[in-house]
Amino acid sequence: MNNNYYYVSKTEPVRNGDGTNVYFTFSYPDGGSQLNGNVKLTNKEYIEALENGTDDDMYSGLYKAIKAKIIEINTAVTTTTTTAKEA
């Protein structure tokens, strides 16, 4: 998987040691705009992402992990509470 839209600019351990911050840039191919950000992956998520890379794109597993984390962060869990009306 050769993905020119994502660019991993930096990775660094979280200060308390419970994960890795992954800094990235995502370029929108049609509009030319960019999204810069970072996600925190657990140590397990980060290692698994690196293991899922391929020979032609060693970061392909990391791109998938970034995408999954962004979706997770932006998917709000909503709770609906209903109350019965008194007659």
C-alpha positions as CSV (number, residue, x, y, z in Angstrom):
1,M,0.0,0.0,0.0
2,N,1.7,3.2,-1.1
3,N,-0.2,6.1,0.5
4,N,0.9,9.6,-0.5
5,Y,-1.8,11.3,1.5
6,Y,-0.4,10.5,4.9
7,Y,3.0,11.6,6.2
8,V,4.2,10.6,9.6
9,S,6.4,13.5,10.7
10,K,7.4,12.4,14.2
11,T,6.9,9.8,16.9
12,E,7.8,10.1,20.5
13,P,7.0,8.2,23.7
14,V,4.4,9.7,26.0
15,R,6.2,11.1,29.0
16,N,4.5,8.8,31.5
17,G,5.5,5.8,29.3
18,D,2.0,4.5,28.6
19,G,2.1,5.0,24.8
20,T,3.5,6.7,21.8
21,N,2.4,10.1,20.3
22,V,2.3,9.8,16.5
23,Y,2.4,13.2,14.6
24,F,1.0,13.2,11.1
25,T,0.0,15.3,8.1
26,F,-2.9,14.3,5.9
27,S,-3.2,16.0,2.5
28,Y,-6.6,16.2,0.8
29,P,-5.8,15.3,-2.8
30,D,-8.5,17.5,-4.5
31,G,-8.5,20.7,-2.4
32,G,-4.8,20.9,-1.6
33,S,-5.5,21.5,2.1
34,Q,-3.9,19.6,5.0
35,L,-4.8,18.3,8.4
36,N,-1.9,18.2,10.9
37,G,-2.3,16.5,14.2
38,N,-1.3,13.7,16.5
39,V,-2.8,10.7,18.1
40,K,-1.8,8.7,21.1
41,L,-1.4,5.0,20.5
42,T,-0.9,2.5,23.3
43,N,2.4,0.7,23.3
44,K,0.6,-2.4,22.0
45,E,-1.2,-0.5,19.3
46,Y,2.0,1.1,18.1
47,I,4.0,-2.1,18.0
48,E,1.2,-3.9,16.2
49,A,0.9,-1.0,13.7
50,L,4.6,-1.3,12.9
51,E,4.4,-5.0,12.5
52,N,1.6,-4.6,10.0
53,G,3.8,-2.5,7.6
54,T,4.7,-4.0,4.3
55,D,8.0,-4.2,2.4
56,D,7.0,-1.5,-0.1
57,D,5.5,0.8,2.6
58,M,6.7,0.2,6.2
59,Y,4.2,2.8,7.6
60,S,1.1,1.3,6.0
61,G,0.1,-0.4,9.3
62,L,0.7,2.9,11.1
63,Y,-1.5,4.8,8.7
64,K,-4.3,2.4,9.4
65,A,-3.8,2.7,13.1
66,I,-3.9,6.5,12.8
67,K,-7.1,6.4,10.8
68,A,-8.8,4.0,13.3
69,K,-7.8,6.2,16.2
70,I,-9.1,9.4,14.5
71,I,-12.4,7.6,13.9
72,E,-12.5,6.3,17.5
73,I,-11.9,9.8,18.8
74,N,-14.5,11.5,16.6
75,T,-17.2,8.9,17.1
76,A,-19.2,10.1,20.0
77,V,-21.1,7.7,22.1
78,T,-24.6,9.0,22.7
79,T,-27.0,8.0,25.4
80,T,-30.7,8.6,25.1
81,T,-32.7,8.8,28.3
82,T,-36.5,8.7,28.2
83,T,-38.9,9.4,31.0
84,A,-42.4,8.3,31.2
85,K,-45.1,10.9,31.4
86,E,-47.5,10.8,34.3
87,A,-51.1,10.4,33.3
